[in-house]
């Protein structure tokens, strides 16, 4: 029996929806950013930064800032609640 098979038998517990031993092999950073509240906060911050870029782009007629703002807002939306529900 290989080490991988033995580890699978030892991790037989856990959430049945996510597979055996889900979350135990993940590092601190992955567990921290995997929490919905942290991801939602990061999404809000990214969207606010994008809005600031877009607003500066419109007010100063620098359309490069406007384009960057729209892209950053899109990235923030991708981090949002729809991505949290897996």
Secondary structure, DSSP 8 states (H G I E B T S, - for coil): --HHHHHHHHT--S-TTT-TTTTTS--HHHHHHTSHHHHHHHHHHHHHHHHHHHHHHHHHT-HHHHHHHHHHHHHHHHHSHHHH--
